[in-house]
């Protein structure tokens, strides 16, 4: 199980059908987005701009990305951009929202009595790490933007806190089943373990790409390691 920490996004531990007050917010602030176009042509143009924006942002970074490069990549007139987006911040919000489904896996739902908690935990970590790897450039971009845009920084913080609380409830469920160590505080354990996985993902898929001299991280070894650390820390049966 993983979660947003101070650096990167992660995954939650509650099933998507749950409707409590701790629903995690989306990847991008909805408040920045306009209503979608009502025509097929408008929808195609907007989709092309979002796709082009992601490519330009990932290639050039947020600060150096230019709107003219986005419209050129999308093969549309420069003026068309303002039909759909007000500025660079708004198109970035759209890019992040487009990637939301891939980055926000439902993860490890509330573990049922018949489930193997270790197998579910491993599957959850695998899904999160695979999604993070696919979106590593976007994760690096979000980190960059959070340093210069207060709205994105505050949003990242709130989203991380929401995920940590949801992971804490997942740990509490395991404690109630007698699977996890009842002596640890669920919230404290969630902050430590979720942050650990998030930082490891950031180092494996963002920093390793920036520092080309480093050997690439073996994906299976990464999944195995973070799962074992979670299981050991929570003292799963057979991991004590």
Secondary structure in CASP SS format (residue, H / E / C, confidence):
PFRMAT SS
TARGET T0000
AUTHOR 0000-0000-0000
METHOD secondary structure of the structure
MODEL  1
X C 1.00
X C 1.00
X C 1.00
X C 1.00
X C 1.00
X C 1.00
X C 1.00
X C 1.00
X C 1.00
X C 1.00
X C 1.00
X C 1.00
X C 1.00
X C 1.00
X C 1.00
X C 1.00
X C 1.00
X C 1.00
X C 1.00
X C 1.00
X C 1.00
X C 1.00
X C 1.00
X C 1.00
X C 1.00
X C 1.00
X C 1.00
X C 1.00
X C 1.00
X H 1.00
X H 1.00
X H 1.00
X C 1.00
X C 1.00
X C 1.00
X C 1.00
X C 1.00
X C 1.00
X C 1.00
X H 1.00
X H 1.00
X H 1.00
X H 1.00
X H 1.00
X H 1.00
X H 1.00
X H 1.00
X H 1.00
X H 1.00
X H 1.00
X H 1.00
X H 1.00
X H 1.00
X H 1.00
X H 1.00
X H 1.00
X H 1.00
X H 1.00
X H 1.00
X H 1.00
X C 1.00
X C 1.00
X C 1.00
X C 1.00
X C 1.00
X C 1.00
X H 1.00
X H 1.00
X H 1.00
X H 1.00
X H 1.00
X H 1.00
X H 1.00
X H 1.00
X C 1.00
X C 1.00
X C 1.00
X H 1.00
X H 1.00
X H 1.00
X H 1.00
X H 1.00
X H 1.00
X H 1.00
X C 1.00
X C 1.00
X C 1.00
X H 1.00
X H 1.00
X H 1.00
X H 1.00
X H 1.00
X H 1.00
X H 1.00
X H 1.00
X H 1.00
X H 1.00
X H 1.00
X C 1.00
X H 1.00
X H 1.00
X H 1.00
X H 1.00
X C 1.00
X C 1.00
X C 1.00
X C 1.00
X C 1.00
X C 1.00
X C 1.00
X C 1.00
X C 1.00
X C 1.00
X C 1.00
X C 1.00
X C 1.00
X H 1.00
X H 1.00
X H 1.00
X H 1.00
X H 1.00
X H 1.00
X H 1.00
X H 1.00
X H 1.00
X H 1.00
X H 1.00
X H 1.00
X H 1.00
X H 1.00
X H 1.00
X H 1.00
X H 1.00
X H 1.00
X C 1.00
X H 1.00
X H 1.00
X H 1.00
X H 1.00
X H 1.00
X H 1.00
X H 1.00
X H 1.00
X H 1.00
X H 1.00
X H 1.00
X H 1.00
X H 1.00
X C 1.00
X H 1.00
X H 1.00
X H 1.00
X H 1.00
X H 1.00
X H 1.00
X H 1.00
X H 1.00
X H 1.00
X H 1.00
X H 1.00
X H 1.00
X H 1.00
X H 1.00
X H 1.00
X H 1.00
X H 1.00
X H 1.00
X H 1.00
X H 1.00
X H 1.00
X H 1.00
X H 1.00
X H 1.00
X H 1.00
X H 1.00
X H 1.00
X H 1.00
X C 1.00
X C 1.00
X C 1.00
X C 1.00
X C 1.00
X C 1.00
X C 1.00
X C 1.00
X H 1.00
X H 1.00
X H 1.00
X H 1.00
X H 1.00
X H 1.00
X H 1.00
X H 1.00
X H 1.00
X H 1.00
X H 1.00
X H 1.00
X H 1.00
X H 1.00
X H 1.00
X H 1.00
X H 1.00
X H 1.00
X H 1.00
X H 1.00
X H 1.00
X H 1.00
X H 1.00
X H 1.00
X H 1.00
X C 1.00
X C 1.00
X C 1.00
X C 1.00
X C 1.00
X C 1.00
X C 1.00
X C 1.00
X H 1.00
X H 1.00
X H 1.00
X H 1.00
X H 1.00
X H 1.00
X H 1.00
X H 1.00
X H 1.00
X H 1.00
X H 1.00
X H 1.00
X H 1.00
X H 1.00
X H 1.00
X C 1.00
X C 1.00
X C 1.00
X C 1.00
X C 1.00
X C 1.00
X C 1.00
END
